[in-house]
Amino acid sequence: MKVCTDACLFGALVAEEKLNDQSCLDIGTGTGLLSLMLAQKNKDIKIDAVEIEAPAAEQALANINASPWAANIQVHHIDILNFSTGMQGTVSKQYDCIISNPPFFEGDLKSGNQQKDAAKHDTTLTLEQLLQVINRHLSTTGFFAVLLPYHRLDYFIELALKAGYFLNQSLLVKHTDAHPFFRGMLLFSRAQSPIEKQELSIKNKSGNYTPEFVELMQPYYLHL
């Protein structure tokens, strides 16, 4: 799968959360992009990157092994619904942070390519199931972050609240100021707090990256 600009923004946003020496679970790691961005910015972070699709898991492993952060990230080729770090009959590991760029085009037209559909649609993991997985693996003081299409944000916020999670931070993203929002990046925890709300346009009317985009992405993009 191609690396998308919104996924890069999401990785950069979460990487700012001071995750040094923390544990993280990456649900649906794909190419391994998000795990790599978190590892680049946070010393001694330990990440379990889970991916259901074999070719994607192989690509993630290759990307991670070619990076300076291979010791920080372990790739698991398994359905997240069956993932456990504990021995049989024991409690699975609890993570300080869970991140996911989930398959999110529920009900939209599918391509007919099974691998692409699994990556882009919730045929393998619904948002309700995602919250169940988070509830099983997130520590009591941890947080989780998701990247979603704008039109699904209110629905997911409501689902999360019913599951006992409060929205703490949101970043709404536009292509330009002239466009509507198309993505939302949400951070949740079990602790209620004033919501930190941000908005960002990727490019200005001249077609150049905005200062806000450059500030977030400069550690990762080679030519900003």
C-alpha positions as CSV (number, residue, x, y, z in Angstrom):
1,M,0.0,0.0,0.0
2,K,1.1,3.5,-0.7
3,V,2.2,5.8,2.1
4,C,-0.4,8.5,2.5
5,T,0.2,12.1,3.7
6,D,-2.6,11.9,6.3
7,A,-0.9,8.8,7.8
8,C,2.4,10.6,8.0
9,L,0.7,13.5,9.8
10,F,-0.9,11.0,12.2
11,G,2.4,9.4,13.0
12,A,4.0,12.8,13.6
13,L,1.2,13.9,15.9
14,V,1.3,10.8,18.1
15,A,5.1,10.8,18.1
16,E,5.0,14.2,19.9
17,E,3.4,12.5,23.0
18,K,6.6,11.9,24.9
19,L,6.7,8.1,24.6
20,N,10.3,7.5,25.7
21,D,10.6,4.2,27.5
22,Q,6.9,3.5,26.9
23,S,5.2,0.5,25.3
24,C,3.0,0.8,22.2
25,L,0.7,-1.4,20.2
26,D,0.3,-0.6,16.5
27,I,-2.9,-2.2,15.2
28,G,-2.8,-2.8,11.5
29,T,0.7,-1.6,10.9
30,G,0.7,-2.0,7.1
31,T,4.1,-0.8,5.9
32,G,5.2,-0.2,9.5
33,L,5.2,3.6,8.9
34,L,3.6,4.7,12.2
35,S,5.8,2.4,14.3
36,L,8.9,3.7,12.6
37,M,7.9,7.4,13.1
38,L,7.2,6.8,16.8
39,A,10.5,4.9,17.2
40,Q,12.4,7.7,15.4
41,K,11.2,10.3,17.9
42,N,11.1,8.3,21.1
43,K,14.2,6.7,22.6
44,D,13.8,3.2,24.0
45,I,10.1,2.9,23.0
46,K,9.0,-0.7,22.6
47,I,6.4,-1.4,19.9
48,D,4.4,-4.4,18.9
49,A,3.3,-3.9,15.3
50,V,0.4,-6.2,14.4
51,E,-0.7,-6.9,10.8
52,I,-3.2,-9.5,9.5
53,E,-2.1,-9.4,5.8
54,A,1.0,-11.5,5.1
55,P,2.5,-9.4,2.3
56,A,2.0,-6.2,4.3
57,A,3.6,-7.9,7.4
58,E,6.6,-8.9,5.3
59,Q,6.9,-5.4,3.9
60,A,6.7,-3.9,7.4
61,L,9.4,-6.3,8.7
62,A,11.7,-5.5,5.7
63,N,11.2,-1.7,6.3
64,I,11.8,-2.0,10.0
65,N,14.9,-4.2,9.6
66,A,16.3,-1.6,7.2
67,S,15.9,1.1,9.7
68,P,18.0,2.2,12.8
69,W,15.1,1.2,15.1
70,A,14.7,-2.5,14.4
71,A,15.4,-3.4,18.0
72,N,12.5,-1.2,19.1
73,I,9.8,-2.8,17.0
74,Q,8.5,-6.4,16.8
75,V,6.2,-7.3,13.9
76,H,3.4,-9.9,14.5
77,H,1.6,-11.4,11.5
78,I,-1.7,-12.2,13.2
79,D,-5.3,-11.1,13.4
80,I,-5.4,-8.5,16.2
81,L,-8.6,-10.2,17.5
82,N,-6.4,-13.2,18.3
83,F,-3.3,-11.3,19.4
84,S,-2.0,-11.9,22.9
85,T,1.4,-11.3,24.5
86,G,0.6,-13.4,27.6
87,M,1.0,-17.2,27.9
88,Q,-2.2,-19.2,27.6
89,G,-4.4,-18.5,30.6
90,T,-2.5,-15.3,31.6
91,V,-3.3,-11.6,31.2
92,S,-1.9,-10.1,28.0
93,K,0.5,-7.1,28.2
94,Q,-1.0,-3.7,28.9
95,Y,0.2,-0.9,26.7
96,D,0.9,2.8,27.5
97,C,-0.2,3.8,23.9
98,I,-2.2,2.1,21.2
99,I,-2.3,3.6,17.7
100,S,-4.4,2.6,14.7
101,N,-5.1,3.7,11.2
102,P,-8.0,1.3,10.8
103,P,-9.8,0.2,7.7
104,F,-12.4,2.8,7.6
105,F,-14.5,3.0,4.4
106,E,-17.4,1.1,5.8
107,G,-20.2,0.7,3.3
108,D,-18.4,2.6,0.5
109,L,-17.7,1.1,-2.9
110,K,-15.0,-1.6,-2.9
111,S,-12.4,-2.2,-5.5
112,G,-12.7,-6.0,-5.9
113,N,-9.0,-6.4,-4.9
114,Q,-9.2,-8.4,-1.6
115,Q,-5.9,-7.1,-0.2
116,K,-6.8,-3.5,-0.9
117,D,-10.3,-3.9,0.4
118,A,-8.9,-5.5,3.7
119,A,-6.7,-2.5,4.1
120,K,-9.2,0.2,3.2
121,H,-12.5,-1.3,4.5
122,D,-13.6,-2.7,7.8
123,T,-14.1,-6.2,6.4
124,T,-11.5,-7.5,8.9
125,L,-12.0,-5.1,11.8
126,T,-15.0,-3.0,12.7
127,L,-14.7,0.1,14.8
128,E,-16.7,-1.7,17.5
129,Q,-14.1,-4.5,17.5
130,L,-11.3,-2.0,17.5
131,L,-12.6,-0.6,20.8
132,Q,-12.9,-4.0,22.2
133,V,-9.3,-4.8,21.4
134,I,-8.2,-1.4,22.8
135,N,-10.1,-2.1,26.0
136,R,-8.3,-5.5,26.4
137,H,-4.8,-4.1,25.8
138,L,-4.7,-0.5,27.0
139,S,-3.3,0.2,30.5
140,T,-5.5,2.1,32.9
141,T,-3.4,5.3,32.5
142,G,-2.7,4.8,28.8
143,F,-4.1,6.6,25.7
144,F,-5.0,5.5,22.2
145,A,-5.1,7.4,18.9
146,V,-6.9,6.8,15.7
147,L,-7.0,8.2,12.2
148,L,-10.5,8.4,10.6
149,P,-12.4,10.0,7.8
150,Y,-14.0,13.2,8.9
151,H,-17.6,11.9,8.4
152,R,-17.0,9.1,10.9
153,L,-15.6,11.1,13.8
154,D,-18.8,11.8,15.7
155,Y,-19.9,8.2,15.4
156,F,-16.5,6.9,16.8
157,I,-16.4,9.5,19.6
158,E,-19.9,8.3,20.7
159,L,-18.8,4.7,20.5
160,A,-15.6,5.5,22.5
161,L,-17.6,7.4,25.2
162,K,-19.9,4.4,25.6
163,A,-16.8,2.2,26.1
164,G,-15.5,4.5,28.8
165,Y,-13.1,6.7,26.9
166,F,-13.0,10.5,26.7
167,L,-11.7,12.5,23.8
168,N,-8.6,14.5,24.9
169,Q,-7.2,15.8,21.7
170,S,-8.3,16.2,18.0
171,L,-6.6,17.4,14.8
172,L,-8.9,18.1,11.8
173,V,-7.1,18.1,8.5
174,K,-7.9,19.8,5.1
175,H,-6.1,19.6,1.8
176,T,-6.2,23.4,1.6
177,D,-8.2,26.2,3.3
178,A,-10.6,26.0,0.4
179,H,-11.4,22.4,1.0
180,P,-13.6,20.7,3.7
181,F,-12.1,18.6,6.4
182,F,-11.4,15.1,5.2
183,R,-9.5,13.4,8.1
184,G,-9.6,13.6,11.8
185,M,-6.9,12.4,14.3
186,L,-8.3,11.6,17.7
187,L,-6.6,10.9,21.1
188,F,-8.5,9.3,23.9
189,S,-8.0,8.1,27.4
190,R,-10.0,7.0,30.4
191,A,-9.4,10.5,32.0
192,Q,-11.7,13.3,31.2
193,S,-10.0,16.6,30.4
194,P,-10.6,19.8,28.3
195,I,-10.3,18.8,24.7
196,E,-7.3,20.2,22.8
197,K,-8.7,21.1,19.4
198,Q,-6.4,21.8,16.4
199,E,-7.0,22.3,12.6
200,L,-4.4,22.0,9.9
201,S,-4.3,22.6,6.1
202,I,-1.7,20.6,4.2
203,K,-1.1,23.2,1.5
204,N,-1.9,26.9,1.0
205,K,-3.7,28.4,-2.0
206,S,-0.4,28.6,-3.9
207,G,0.1,24.9,-3.6
208,N,2.9,25.0,-1.1
209,Y,3.0,23.2,2.2
210,T,1.8,25.3,5.1
211,P,4.1,26.2,8.0
212,E,2.1,24.0,10.3
213,F,2.5,21.0,8.1
214,V,6.2,21.7,7.7
215,E,6.7,22.0,11.4
216,L,5.2,18.6,12.0
217,M,6.7,16.8,9.1
218,Q,10.3,18.2,8.9
219,P,11.8,15.5,11.1
220,Y,10.5,12.9,8.6
221,Y,10.4,14.4,5.1
222,L,13.8,14.8,3.5
223,H,13.1,17.9,1.4
224,L,11.1,20.3,3.5
